[in-house]
């Protein structure tokens, strides 16, 4: 049994989501679009005949045969022999995508103290892991640490071809992989994707870490794509949104910045809440000042389970206040929390869901699912891998 035959079985289960095209396919892009459709079918459906591909994609058999020949010459696709089951007429030859013969390098930059990376197969299986400590370095020094980590991961790819490098980074990042602003990293207007592509000699895709996490849950984690928000809780608070199969980026590439929604003001203080804490954005009382990991750990330090539960529930209610208008405006089906379950799961999540339901129409809030993400700490890594599949192969 070939590697392609194996990869087309159980390893592909749950990898059946496709992103809705967000731009018109221009004539000059038609061939790339058609190529992506063929790869998309083989990636998700497994080995197929050329006739199967033509029926699935709506392309002519001549076009499909031409594309398959090109993909075989690139090593991405191989012939697997004649279809085993008997059918009337000439037996069909199956072709399949060599999903286990290529690797992707994925890197998660969400943690302020260290960088995490992995070598992954095209189907999301982790082959090797590496990490690197930042030791407080920012700016160009942090880029050097990242570059060294990427080189180490490329060397760990077991001599198999690497399709590309995907990176999930904090901050506002445009579609070209330019970090417009990542204050905690000291990066401003940094063309990170282009700089690393030149340094590594491998194509690099860079996107916001919350967006990559949402993409990972959607592509590999089985989350719905009709209306999904993934709230990431780490040194800060961010969110990635997938709506009707498309990753939502926003006008200034900053969609999902709920961490800087003000949830505590003078009225709350008069009602008994503590004074709003100053935020890194320059204001006070932002959600991030309550929900970030440092804030949660500070608020629960030295408290027993019952008292900690009450504190976490109070933060959950503030999260619910920030989520309610978003759930209503976008008609979300799922909100996933990413972070330590001992802090986020339980009283905090329960209070957040109850608040959203109390502040939205029953039609919108009653069926909302609010749960922990299914990919745990690998959510951002899986999303970074999906970035490469999408950017390099047109597959998600």
C-alpha positions in Angstrom: 0.0 0.0 0.0 1.4 3.4 -1.0 1.8 6.4 1.3 -1.0 8.1 -0.6 -3.4 5.2 -0.1 -2.7 5.2 3.6 -3.1 9.0 3.9 -6.4 8.9 2.1 -8.0 6.9 4.8 -8.5 7.7 8.5 -5.8 10.4 8.6 -8.0 12.6 6.5 -11.1 12.4 8.6 -12.2 15.7 9.9 -10.2 17.6 7.3 -13.2 18.3 5.1 -13.7 22.0 5.3 -13.1 24.4 2.4 -12.8 28.1 2.6 -15.2 30.1 0.4 -13.4 32.1 -2.3 -13.4 35.8 -1.3 -12.4 37.3 -4.7 -13.5 36.8 -8.3 -11.3 34.4 -10.3 -9.7 36.4 -13.1 -9.0 34.7 -16.5 -5.2 34.9 -15.9 -5.7 33.0 -12.7 -8.0 30.3 -14.1 -5.2 27.6 -14.4 -4.1 28.1 -10.8 -7.8 28.0 -9.7 -8.4 24.8 -11.6 -5.2 23.3 -10.2 -6.4 24.1 -6.7 -9.7 22.5 -7.3 -8.1 19.2 -8.3 -5.8 19.2 -5.3 -8.7 20.1 -3.0 -10.7 17.1 -4.2 -7.7 14.7 -3.9 -6.8 16.1 -0.4 -10.3 15.7 1.0 -11.8 12.8 -1.0 -8.8 10.6 -1.5 -7.7 8.7 -4.6 -9.9 9.3 -7.6 -10.0 8.7 -11.3 -9.6 11.4 -13.8 -13.2 11.0 -14.6 -14.1 11.4 -10.9 -12.1 14.7 -10.8 -13.8 16.0 -14.0 -17.3 15.3 -12.5 -16.4 16.8 -9.1 -14.7 20.0 -10.4 -16.8 20.6 -13.5 -13.7 20.7 -15.6 -13.3 18.8 -18.9 -11.4 15.5 -18.9 -8.8 17.0 -21.2 -8.2 19.8 -18.7 -8.1 17.4 -15.8 -5.6 15.1 -17.6 -3.4 18.0 -18.3 -3.5 19.2 -14.7 -2.8 15.7 -13.3 0.2 15.4 -15.6 1.6 18.7 -14.3 1.0 17.7 -10.7 2.7 14.4 -11.3 5.7 16.1 -12.7 5.8 18.3 -9.6 5.7 15.1 -7.4 2.5 16.2 -5.7 0.3 13.5 -7.3 1.0 9.9 -8.3 -0.9 7.1 -10.0 -2.0 4.3 -7.7 -3.1 1.6 -10.2 -6.5 0.4 -11.4 -9.6 0.9 -9.4 -10.1 -2.4 -7.5 -13.9 -2.7 -7.9 -15.3 -4.0 -11.2 -17.1 -1.6 -13.4 -18.4 -1.8 -17.0 -15.9 -0.5 -19.5 -12.2 0.2 -19.3 -10.9 0.1 -15.7 -10.1 3.5 -14.3 -6.7 4.4 -13.1 -6.7 6.1 -9.7 -4.5 9.1 -8.8 -3.8 10.4 -5.4 -2.1 13.2 -3.6 1.2 12.3 -1.8 0.1 13.9 1.5 2.6 11.9 3.6 5.6 12.7 1.3 5.6 16.5 2.0 6.0 18.5 5.1 4.9 21.9 6.4 6.7 24.0 9.1 4.4 25.7 11.5 5.4 28.3 14.2 3.3 29.9 16.9 4.6 33.2 18.3 1.7 33.8 20.8 3.8 33.2 24.0 5.9 36.2 25.1 8.6 34.0 26.6 9.2 31.4 23.9 8.4 30.4 20.4 6.9 27.0 19.5 7.3 25.2 16.2 6.5 21.9 14.6 7.2 19.9 11.4 3.8 18.6 10.2 2.4 16.5 7.5 -0.1 18.0 5.1 -2.9 16.3 7.1 -1.8 17.9 10.3 0.1 15.2 12.0 3.1 16.4 14.1 6.4 14.9 13.0 8.8 16.9 15.2 8.7 19.8 17.7 11.1 22.5 18.6 11.0 25.6 20.7 13.2 28.7 21.3 13.4 31.1 24.3 13.2 34.8 23.5 14.9 35.8 26.8 13.2 39.2 26.6 14.5 39.9 23.0 12.3 42.1 20.8 12.7 43.8 17.4 15.4 42.5 15.0 16.8 40.3 17.8 13.4 38.5 18.1 13.4 38.0 14.3 16.8 36.4 14.5 15.5 33.9 17.1 12.5 33.1 14.9 14.8 32.6 11.8 17.1 30.3 13.7 14.1 28.3 14.9 12.7 28.0 11.4 16.1 26.7 10.2 16.2 24.1 12.9 12.7 22.9 12.0 13.5 22.8 8.3 16.5 20.6 9.2 14.2 18.3 11.1 11.9 17.7 8.1 13.5 14.3 7.5 14.8 15.2 4.1 11.3 15.4 2.7 10.2 18.5 0.6 8.8 21.3 2.7 5.9 23.1 1.0 6.3 26.2 3.0 6.5 27.8 6.5 3.4 29.1 8.2 3.6 31.5 11.2 0.9 32.7 13.6 2.1 36.0 15.2 0.5 38.5 17.6 -0.4 41.8 16.2 -2.1 43.4 13.2 -0.9 41.7 10.0 -1.9 42.3 6.4 -2.5 39.8 3.7 1.1 40.0 2.4 2.5 39.0 5.8 3.6 42.5 6.9 3.3 43.0 10.6 1.8 46.4 10.8 2.0 46.5 14.6 3.0 44.0 17.2 4.0 46.1 20.2 4.9 43.2 22.5 7.4 42.1 19.9 8.6 45.6 19.0 7.6 45.0 15.4 6.1 47.8 13.3 5.7 47.7 9.5 7.9 44.6 9.4 7.7 42.6 6.1 8.2 39.4 8.1 6.9 37.0 5.4 9.1 38.5 2.7 12.2 38.7 5.0 12.0 35.1 6.1 11.2 33.8 2.6 14.4 35.4 1.4 16.5 34.2 4.4 15.2 30.6 4.4 14.7 30.0 0.6 11.2 28.6 1.4 7.9 30.4 0.9 6.6 31.8 4.2 3.0 32.8 5.1 2.3 35.0 8.2 -1.0 35.8 9.8 -2.4 36.9 13.1 -2.2 34.1 15.7 -5.9 34.3 16.6 -6.8 34.1 12.9 -4.6 31.0 12.5 -6.1 29.4 15.5 -9.6 29.9 14.1 -8.4 28.5 10.8 -6.9 25.5 12.6 -10.1 24.7 14.5 -12.1 25.1 11.2 -9.8 23.0 9.1 -8.7 20.3 11.5 -10.8 20.6 14.6 -14.3 20.1 13.2 -15.7 23.5 14.1 -18.5 24.9 12.1 -17.6 27.5 9.4 -21.0 29.1 9.3 -20.2 31.4 12.2 -17.2 30.7 14.4 -15.2 32.8 16.8 -12.1 31.5 18.6 -11.1 33.7 21.6 -7.4 33.3 22.4 -6.3 34.0 26.0 -2.6 34.4 26.6 -0.5 37.5 27.4 -3.3 39.3 25.7 -6.8 38.6 24.4 -7.6 38.2 20.7 -10.2 36.5 18.5 -10.3 35.0 15.0 -13.5 34.8 13.1 -14.6 32.4 10.3 -17.9 33.4 8.7 -19.7 31.5 6.0 -16.4 29.7 5.2 -14.2 32.8 5.0 -11.7 34.1 7.4 -12.7 37.6 8.4 -9.8 40.1 8.4 -11.5 43.5 8.5 -10.9 46.8 6.9 -7.5 47.4 8.7 -6.7 43.6 9.1 -7.7 44.0 12.7 -11.0 42.1 13.0 -11.4 40.3 16.3 -9.6 42.7 18.5 -12.1 42.2 21.4 -9.4 42.4 24.0 -9.5 46.2 23.8 -13.2 46.6 24.2 -13.8 48.6 27.4 -15.9 46.5 29.9 -15.2 48.4 33.1 -16.0 52.1 33.6 -17.0 54.4 36.4 -20.5 53.1 36.6 -19.2 49.6 37.3 -17.0 51.0 40.0 -19.9 52.7 41.7 -21.7 49.3 41.5 -18.9 47.6 43.4 -16.4 46.6 40.8 -12.7 47.4 41.3 -11.2 50.4 39.6 -10.5 49.8 35.9 -6.8 48.8 35.4 -4.7 50.6 32.8 -4.2 48.7 29.6 -1.3 48.5 27.2 -3.4 50.3 24.6 -3.3 53.5 26.7 -6.9 53.2 28.0 -8.3 51.6 31.1 -10.8 48.9 31.8 -10.3 46.9 28.6 -11.3 43.2 28.6 -7.6 42.3 28.3 -7.0 43.8 31.8 -9.3 41.1 33.3 -9.1 38.1 30.9 -5.4 37.8 30.0 -3.5 35.0 31.7 -1.5 37.4 33.9 -4.7 39.1 35.0 -6.5 35.8 35.7 -3.6 34.4 37.7 -3.2 37.6 39.6 -6.9 37.6 40.5 -7.0 34.0 41.6 -3.7 33.8 43.4 -4.0 32.7 47.0 -7.7 32.1 46.8 -9.6 28.8 47.5 -11.6 27.0 44.9 -14.9 28.6 45.8 -13.6 32.2 45.9 -11.6 31.6 42.7 -14.7 30.3 41.0 -16.6 33.5 41.9 -13.7 35.7 40.6 -13.6 33.7 37.3 -17.4 33.9 36.9 -17.2 37.7 37.3 -14.6 37.8 34.5 -16.8 35.5 32.4 -19.7 38.0 32.7 -17.5 40.7 31.4 -16.5 38.5 28.5 -20.2 37.8 27.8 -20.8 41.6 27.7 -18.1 41.9 25.0 -19.4 38.9 23.1 -23.1 39.6 23.1 -23.2 42.3 20.4 -20.7 40.3 18.2 -22.9 37.2 18.5 -25.9 39.2 17.5 -24.3 41.1 14.7 -22.7 38.0 13.1 -25.2 35.3 14.2 -22.4 33.1 15.4 -22.9 29.4 16.0 -19.8 28.7 18.1 -17.4 30.5 20.4 -14.3 28.6 21.3 -12.0 29.5 24.1 -8.2 28.8 23.7 -6.1 28.9 26.8 -5.6 27.0 30.1 -8.8 25.0 30.8 -8.2 25.2 34.6 -8.9 29.0 34.3 -11.3 29.2 31.3 -13.4 26.1 31.5 -16.0 25.9 34.2 -17.3 29.1 36.0 -15.8 31.6 33.5 -17.2 29.9 30.4 -20.5 29.2 32.1 -20.9 32.8 33.1 -19.9 34.1 29.7 -22.5 31.9 28.0 -25.3 32.8 30.4 -24.5 36.5 29.9 -24.6 36.2 26.1 -27.9 34.4 26.3 -29.4 36.9 28.7 -28.4 39.8 26.4 -29.3 38.5 23.0 -32.5 37.4 21.2 -33.4 33.8 22.1 -33.2 32.9 18.3 -29.5 33.9 18.4 -28.3 33.0 21.9 -30.1 29.9 22.9 -28.4 27.6 20.4 -25.0 29.2 20.7 -22.2 26.8 21.7 -19.4 28.1 23.9 -16.7 25.6 24.7 -13.0 25.0 24.9 -11.2 24.5 21.6 -10.6 20.9 20.5 -7.0 21.3 19.4 -5.5 22.5 22.7 -2.1 24.2 22.3 -1.7 22.9 18.8 -4.6 25.0 17.5 -2.3 27.8 16.3 0.2 25.4 14.9 -2.5 23.6 12.9 -3.8 26.9 11.7 -0.3 27.9 10.6 -0.1 24.7 8.6 -3.4 25.4 7.0 -2.1 28.8 6.0 0.6 27.1 3.9 -1.9 24.6 2.4 -4.1 27.5 1.4 -1.4 29.8 0.2 0.8 27.3 -1.6 -1.7 24.7 -2.8 -5.1 26.3 -2.7 -6.2 23.7 -0.2 -7.9 24.2 3.1 
